[in-house]
Amino acid sequence: MNKFQAFKVYQENKKVLGRLETITIDDLDTGDVLIRTAYSAINYKDALAGTGAGKIIRHFPCIAGVDASGVVVESQDKRFKEGDPVLVTGYEFGVDHDGGFSEYVRVPAEWVVPVPVSMSLFDAMAIGTAGFTVALCVQRLEENNQTPELGQFIVTGSTGGVGSFAIDIMSSLGYEVVALTGKSDNNDSLMSIGASHILDRNKLKLDGPLLEKGQWGGAIDNVGGDILAWLTRTMNPWGNIAAVGLAGGFKVNTSVMPFILRGVSLLGINSQGCPTHFRHQLWERLAGDLAPKHLDKIVTNTIELEDLPSVFDNMLAGKTTGRTVVSINPDE
Ligand SMILES: NC(=O)c1ccc[n+]([C@@H]2O[C@H](COP(=O)([O-])OP(=O)(O)OC[C@H]3O[C@@H](n4cnc5c(N)ncnc54)[C@H](OP(=O)(O)O)[C@@H]3O)[C@@H](O)[C@H]2O)c1
């Protein structure tokens, strides 16, 4: 029986611990499509799951990793055949079903997305859940009439994976992008991926009145908490905020004033539960009009499975920037 490596997360003595171990195909959760993984990538959620810092994994043990790209080895579903380049993100992958930090993954066919023709397996994971989430933000912003004319577009958690793609893609779409960051030494790299201005998160006054001077035409927010509350108070009339993340907290203390006096909209973004047909369309857009222009700069690190724990710790400490790709079987 073919043996291979996977990063499996256990709950032992009430502690969550992840470790690399040798398993076989029979150990994987069941599914219609077996894929030999080429690449995965690390998202904030993976760092929470892999260390137990957040309650992400719903059954133990479970292989972590919410992203994977690779090649179909066998499929019981007619939509896929041996050799097809595919990717998997979201659904229960790496949460309640064995995920992408593994040399093989086996998933329901419904979760499998063909990699767009012009996209490599590496680029599919460089983009991964982070880039896909930004494509979903763009779709929702467009549906709610976001335009560059509404004013400057602010991205929070700018140096992170989602933040980097938000800057790249929104600037390509013609928005004047303001990057809010807590990392003062990253200004040049943020400008190089499309930011027009940098704002220091540590210098913000977060205890303002119910409404402040309108500054932003729209926002993609990866931070939540006090920063999201501040965004609601400082939006221009009819501005949209795509609420993506909680890196800075999950409670939001604001009032109805921005919503009823300025028509501000708060758009919920849930990439995990995005329906299949819509998911395929967004991946095609990521290979077309939303293709990131600075992937080479956004991917700051390429690691192997054994390096996962050290990157998790750095990510949770807010020390990582951009995207970390996990190289698993790069020859695919
Ligand atoms: N809703 C969805 O479908 C969805 C999808 C993907 C991700 N997410 C969420 O989106 C967020 C970003 O994900 P990611 O993978 O891009 O993570 P990431 O790479 O770790 O980026 C998070 C960024 O947030 C900022 N940050 C970190 N800790 C902070 C704190 N305590 N206070 C304020 N800012 C802080 C940092 O940017 P600066 O230093 O530049 O400020 C950091 O680089 C996470 O909360 C993740 O769970 C949600």
The ligand as a Tripos MOL2 file, in Angstrom:
@<TRIPOS>MOLECULE
LIG
   48    52     1     0     0
SMALL
NO_CHARGES

@<TRIPOS>ATOM
      1 N1        -14.9660   35.2950    5.2020 N.am      1 LIG1
      2 C1        -14.2260   34.4940    4.4590 C.2       1 LIG1
      3 O1        -14.7130   33.7820    3.5600 O.2       1 LIG1
      4 C2        -12.7390   34.4690    4.6870 C.ar      1 LIG1
      5 C3        -11.8690   33.9250    3.7350 C.ar      1 LIG1
      6 C4        -10.4870   34.0150    3.9460 C.ar      1 LIG1
      7 C5        -10.0150   34.6190    5.1210 C.ar      1 LIG1
      8 N2        -10.8830   35.0790    6.0400 N.ar      1 LIG1
      9 C6        -10.4280   35.7910    7.2490 C.3       1 LIG1
     10 O2         -9.7990   36.9840    6.7930 O.3       1 LIG1
     11 C7         -8.7300   37.3450    7.6690 C.3       1 LIG1
     12 C8         -7.4420   37.4520    6.8530 C.3       1 LIG1
     13 O3         -7.0600   36.1580    6.3980 O.3       1 LIG1
     14 P1         -5.6060   35.9310    5.7770 P.3       1 LIG1
     15 O4         -5.5250   34.4980    5.4090 O.co2     1 LIG1
     16 O5         -5.3180   37.0030    4.8010 O.co2     1 LIG1
     17 O6         -4.7040   36.1660    7.1020 O.3       1 LIG1
     18 P2         -3.2440   36.8010    7.2380 P.3       1 LIG1
     19 O7         -2.4460   36.5230    6.0200 O.co2     1 LIG1
     20 O8         -2.7240   36.3920    8.5670 O.co2     1 LIG1
     21 O9         -3.5580   38.3840    7.2730 O.3       1 LIG1
     22 C9         -4.1770   38.9940    8.3620 C.3       1 LIG1
     23 C10        -3.6620   40.4410    8.4640 C.3       1 LIG1
     24 O10        -4.4640   41.1400    9.4120 O.3       1 LIG1
     25 C11        -3.6640   42.0500   10.1400 C.3       1 LIG1
     26 N3         -3.7310   41.6950   11.5700 N.ar      1 LIG1
     27 C12        -3.2520   40.5790   12.1630 C.ar      1 LIG1
     28 N4         -3.4890   40.5980   13.4760 N.ar      1 LIG1
     29 C13        -4.1540   41.7600   13.7140 C.ar      1 LIG1
     30 C14        -4.6590   42.3740   14.8800 C.ar      1 LIG1
     31 N5         -4.5530   41.8090   16.0870 N.pl3     1 LIG1
     32 N6         -5.2840   43.5620   14.7610 N.ar      1 LIG1
     33 C15        -5.4080   44.1380   13.5630 C.ar      1 LIG1
     34 N7         -4.9090   43.6170   12.4110 N.ar      1 LIG1
     35 C16        -4.3020   42.4380   12.5070 C.ar      1 LIG1
     36 C17        -2.2490   41.9370    9.6080 C.3       1 LIG1
     37 O11        -2.1000   42.9000    8.5660 O.3       1 LIG1
     38 P3         -1.3830   44.3290    8.7980 P.3       1 LIG1
     39 O12        -0.2540   44.1240    9.7410 O.co2     1 LIG1
     40 O13        -0.9480   44.7380    7.4280 O.co2     1 LIG1
     41 O14        -2.4210   45.2410    9.3760 O.co2     1 LIG1
     42 C18        -2.2430   40.5440    9.0000 C.3       1 LIG1
     43 O15        -1.2710   40.4330    7.9870 O.3       1 LIG1
     44 C19        -8.7070   36.2670    8.7540 C.3       1 LIG1
     45 O16        -9.4640   36.7010    9.8520 O.3       1 LIG1
     46 C20        -9.3870   35.0770    8.0740 C.3       1 LIG1
     47 O17        -9.9370   34.1950    9.0250 O.3       1 LIG1
     48 C21       -12.2330   35.0280    5.8410 C.ar      1 LIG1
@<TRIPOS>BOND
     1     1     2 1
     2     2     3 2
     3     2     4 1
     4     4     5 ar
     5     4    48 ar
     6     5     6 ar
     7     6     7 ar
     8     7     8 ar
     9     8     9 1
    10     8    48 ar
    11     9    10 1
    12     9    46 1
    13    10    11 1
    14    11    12 1
    15    11    44 1
    16    12    13 1
    17    13    14 1
    18    14    15 2
    19    14    16 1
    20    14    17 1
    21    17    18 1
    22    18    19 2
    23    18    20 1
    24    18    21 1
    25    21    22 1
    26    22    23 1
    27    23    24 1
    28    23    42 1
    29    24    25 1
    30    25    26 1
    31    25    36 1
    32    26    27 ar
    33    26    35 ar
    34    27    28 ar
    35    28    29 ar
    36    29    30 ar
    37    29    35 ar
    38    30    31 1
    39    30    32 ar
    40    32    33 ar
    41    33    34 ar
    42    34    35 ar
    43    36    37 1
    44    36    42 1
    45    37    38 1
    46    38    39 2
    47    38    40 1
    48    38    41 1
    49    42    43 1
    50    44    45 1
    51    44    46 1
    52    46    47 1
@<TRIPOS>SUBSTRUCTURE
     1 LIG1         1 GROUP 0 **** ****
